[in-house]
Amino acid sequence: MASGKALNHELSKLFNEMWDADVHRLRPGKDYTIEVQGKAGPAQQGDSAVQDNAVRHLFHSVNEEYLRSIKTFATFISLLDNYETSTGVAEVVTPEEIVENNCFLDAILATEVMRLAHEYLLKRNLAKPNLADFKHQLYDIWFQLYARKDGDRPDSCGFEHVFVGETRHGKEILGLHNWVQFYLQEKHNHIDYKGYVARKNKTRPDKDDQVLTIQFSWKGSSIKPIGSTFIGVSPEFEFALYTVIFLLSEEKVTRETVKIDEYELQIVVWRHGHHIGTAYPVVLSTTH
């Protein structure tokens, strides 16, 4: 899956500083436990029936009380039910939802992780120094509505696609690259975890791996054959990571190879005009 691009040392340094500063990241085995179970079988996007190699949930337990006591997680969770997941169905943004979006941005902008990202972007003249201006910039990148398909009404935004997930024609799963949404949807039995997707130099993921590639179905729709996600990280970490890569490039799709902690990853960000189309990590290898 690698694009053959060399490791970006500058971004690796920044993202490791952000990783180390992510005091809100949950600890595997302490704040949550996962069960990776069996290896997922072959599947194509749109398949409706595949072998289920995981009879139990991926998330065995999450300390939800602790999770909701952290302001960035609490404000993030309040955003997850604000979206109509079908593409082609116009989104209606209420005044309450705008307030919730702003509360979330205020919460993440108060973190060291976002401060590091802002500082980095400032040095490259890619962000405004004033936090209120930077917040407007983030709002536009992540929350401004656009049409996924030409001719449709505004039915999507970067936040919805990456963190909430969308469906097309009730069959295809788009996005949904966030572990909190995955956990909550699984808890309500909307997600059926089918197993892990193996990577080159490792037979199977460990229960303390914090980046996973998985297969699942959602709300009775067909399979997402390969979905990748960070596990346990804070919303500000993902927001900061994807925002930096988005603002560094004007390309339609940007792939940056970075090493974060023990993980060699390719961070993929797709642009939709001035907004994020999608963003996710691809695990290339791990050193433990």
C-alpha positions in Angstrom: 0.0 0.0 0.0 3.0 2.3 0.3 3.4 4.9 -2.3 7.2 4.5 -2.2 7.6 8.0 -0.7 10.4 8.5 1.7 9.8 9.0 5.4 9.0 12.6 6.2 11.3 13.3 9.1 10.1 16.8 9.8 6.4 15.7 10.1 7.5 12.6 12.0 9.2 14.9 14.6 6.1 17.1 14.9 3.7 14.2 15.1 5.8 12.5 17.8 5.8 15.7 19.8 2.0 15.7 19.4 1.7 12.0 20.3 3.8 12.6 23.5 1.7 15.7 24.3 -1.6 13.8 23.9 -2.4 13.5 27.6 -6.0 12.6 26.8 -5.0 9.4 24.8 -6.5 6.4 26.5 -4.2 3.6 27.6 -4.7 0.1 26.2 -5.4 -2.5 28.8 -6.2 0.2 31.4 -8.7 2.6 30.0 -10.0 0.2 27.3 -9.4 -3.3 26.1 -9.9 -4.7 22.6 -10.2 -8.2 21.2 -8.9 -8.4 17.7 -10.0 -12.1 17.3 -9.8 -13.6 13.8 -8.3 -12.4 10.5 -10.8 -11.0 8.1 -11.6 -12.8 5.0 -11.3 -11.4 1.4 -14.0 -8.9 0.6 -14.8 -6.2 -1.9 -16.5 -2.8 -1.2 -20.2 -3.5 -1.6 -20.1 -7.2 -0.6 -23.2 -8.0 1.5 -22.1 -11.3 3.0 -18.6 -12.3 4.1 -17.3 -14.7 6.6 -17.4 -13.3 10.1 -14.1 -14.1 11.8 -14.9 -12.2 15.0 -17.9 -13.4 17.0 -17.4 -10.8 19.7 -17.1 -7.0 19.7 -13.7 -5.4 18.9 -14.1 -3.3 22.0 -14.3 -5.6 25.0 -14.5 -2.6 27.4 -14.1 1.2 27.5 -14.0 3.3 30.6 -16.8 5.5 29.3 -17.1 7.5 32.5 -13.5 8.5 32.2 -13.9 9.2 28.5 -16.8 11.5 29.0 -15.0 13.3 31.8 -12.4 14.6 29.3 -13.8 17.8 27.7 -12.4 17.2 24.2 -14.0 13.7 24.1 -17.3 14.9 25.7 -17.7 17.7 23.2 -16.7 15.4 20.4 -19.3 12.8 21.3 -22.0 15.4 21.3 -21.3 16.0 17.6 -21.6 12.4 16.5 -25.4 12.3 16.4 -25.7 15.6 14.4 -25.5 14.1 11.0 -27.8 12.4 8.4 -25.5 9.5 7.3 -27.0 9.0 3.8 -25.2 10.9 1.1 -27.5 12.7 -1.2 -29.7 13.7 1.7 -29.2 17.4 2.5 -27.8 18.2 6.0 -29.7 20.6 8.1 -27.4 22.4 10.6 -29.3 23.8 13.6 -28.1 26.7 15.7 -27.6 24.3 18.6 -25.2 22.2 16.4 -23.2 25.3 15.4 -22.8 26.0 19.2 -21.7 22.3 19.7 -19.2 22.6 16.8 -17.7 25.7 18.4 -17.6 24.2 21.9 -15.6 21.3 20.4 -13.2 23.6 18.6 -12.7 25.7 21.7 -12.0 22.5 23.7 -9.4 21.2 21.3 -7.8 24.6 20.8 -7.0 24.7 24.5 -4.8 21.5 24.3 -1.1 21.3 23.9 -1.6 19.0 20.8 -3.4 21.7 18.9 -0.9 24.4 20.1 1.9 22.4 18.6 0.1 22.0 15.3 -0.8 25.8 15.2 2.8 26.7 16.0 4.1 24.5 13.2 1.5 26.0 10.7 2.3 29.5 11.8 6.0 29.0 10.9 4.9 28.1 7.4 2.4 31.0 7.1 -0.4 28.4 6.7 -2.4 29.6 9.7 -3.5 32.9 11.2 -1.7 33.8 14.5 -5.0 34.8 16.2 -6.7 31.8 17.7 -10.2 33.1 16.7 -9.0 33.3 13.1 -7.4 29.8 13.3 -10.7 28.5 14.7 -12.6 30.0 11.7 -10.1 28.2 9.4 -10.6 24.9 11.2 -14.4 25.3 11.0 -14.3 25.9 7.3 -11.9 22.9 6.7 -13.9 20.4 8.8 -17.5 21.6 9.2 -18.4 23.6 6.1 -21.0 21.6 4.1 -20.5 20.5 0.5 -22.0 18.0 -1.9 -20.2 14.6 -2.2 -21.5 14.2 -5.7 -22.0 17.1 -8.2 -25.6 18.1 -8.5 -26.5 16.9 -4.9 -27.5 19.2 -2.2 -24.9 19.9 0.5 -24.9 16.5 2.2 -21.5 16.1 3.7 -18.5 17.7 5.5 -15.0 16.6 6.4 -15.9 15.9 10.0 -19.0 13.8 9.1 -17.0 11.7 6.6 -13.9 11.0 8.7 -15.3 10.8 12.2 -19.0 9.9 11.9 -19.1 7.9 8.6 -21.6 8.0 5.8 -23.5 5.5 3.6 -24.2 5.6 -0.1 -27.5 4.1 -1.3 -27.8 2.3 2.0 -25.1 -0.1 0.9 -21.6 1.3 0.7 -19.8 2.6 3.9 -17.8 5.8 3.4 -15.3 7.1 6.0 -15.9 6.2 9.6 -12.2 6.2 10.7 -12.7 7.1 14.3 -12.5 4.7 17.2 -15.0 6.5 19.5 -17.7 6.4 16.9 -16.8 2.7 16.2 -17.1 1.9 19.9 -20.4 3.7 20.4 -21.9 2.2 17.2 -20.7 -1.3 18.2 -22.2 -0.8 21.7 -25.6 -0.1 20.1 -25.1 -3.1 17.8 -25.1 -1.0 14.7 -21.6 -2.2 13.8 -20.6 -5.8 13.2 -16.8 -6.2 13.5 -15.7 -9.0 11.1 -12.0 -9.3 12.0 -8.6 -7.6 11.5 -6.8 -7.1 8.2 -3.2 -8.4 8.4 -0.2 -6.4 7.5 3.1 -7.4 6.0 5.5 -8.0 8.8 3.1 -9.0 11.5 0.9 -12.0 11.8 -1.8 -10.3 13.9 -2.3 -7.0 15.8 -1.8 -6.9 19.5 -4.4 -5.8 22.0 -2.2 -2.7 22.7 -1.8 -1.7 19.1 -3.1 1.9 18.7 -3.5 1.8 14.9 -5.6 -1.0 13.4 -6.9 -2.1 10.0 -10.3 -3.8 10.3 -13.3 -5.1 8.4 -16.9 -4.4 9.5 -20.4 -3.8 8.4 -22.5 -0.9 9.7 -26.3 -0.4 10.1 -27.0 -3.5 8.0 -25.2 -2.1 5.0 -22.6 -4.0 3.1 -19.0 -4.5 4.2 -16.2 -2.0 4.6 -13.5 -4.4 3.5 -10.6 -2.3 4.8 -11.0 0.5 7.3 -8.1 1.9 9.2 -8.2 3.9 12.4 -6.2 5.1 15.4 -7.3 3.5 18.7 -7.4 5.3 22.0 -6.1 8.7 20.6 -7.8 11.9 21.5 -10.0 13.8 18.9 -7.5 16.7 19.0 -4.7 14.4 18.0 -6.5 13.3 14.8 -7.8 16.8 14.1 -4.3 18.3 14.4 -2.6 15.5 12.4 -5.0 15.7 9.4 -5.3 19.5 9.5 -1.5 19.9 9.2 -1.2 17.5 6.2 -4.3 19.2 4.5 -2.8 22.7 4.8 0.7 21.7 3.7 -0.5 20.6 0.3 -2.8 21.8 -2.5 -2.9 18.3 -4.1 -6.2 16.4 -4.5 -4.7 13.6 -2.5 -1.7 13.8 -0.2 0.1 10.8 1.2 2.8 11.4 3.8 4.9 8.6 5.2 5.7 9.2 8.9 6.9 7.3 11.9 4.8 7.9 15.0 5.8 6.1 18.2 6.4 2.5 17.0 4.2 2.8 13.9 5.3 3.5 10.3 2.2 5.0 8.7 1.1 6.6 5.6 -1.3 9.5 6.4 -3.7 10.0 3.6 -5.7 13.2 3.1 -8.1 13.8 0.3 -9.1 17.4 -0.5 -12.6 18.5 -1.6 -11.9 22.1 -2.7 -11.1 24.1 0.5 -12.4 21.3 2.7 -11.3 17.8 3.8 -12.8 15.0 1.7 -11.4 12.2 3.8 -8.4 11.4 6.0 -7.1 8.2 7.5 -3.9 6.3 8.5 -2.5 3.3 6.6 -0.3 1.0 8.7 2.9 0.2 6.8 4.8 -1.5 9.6 5.4 -1.5 13.3 8.6 -2.0 15.2 7.6 -4.1 18.2 
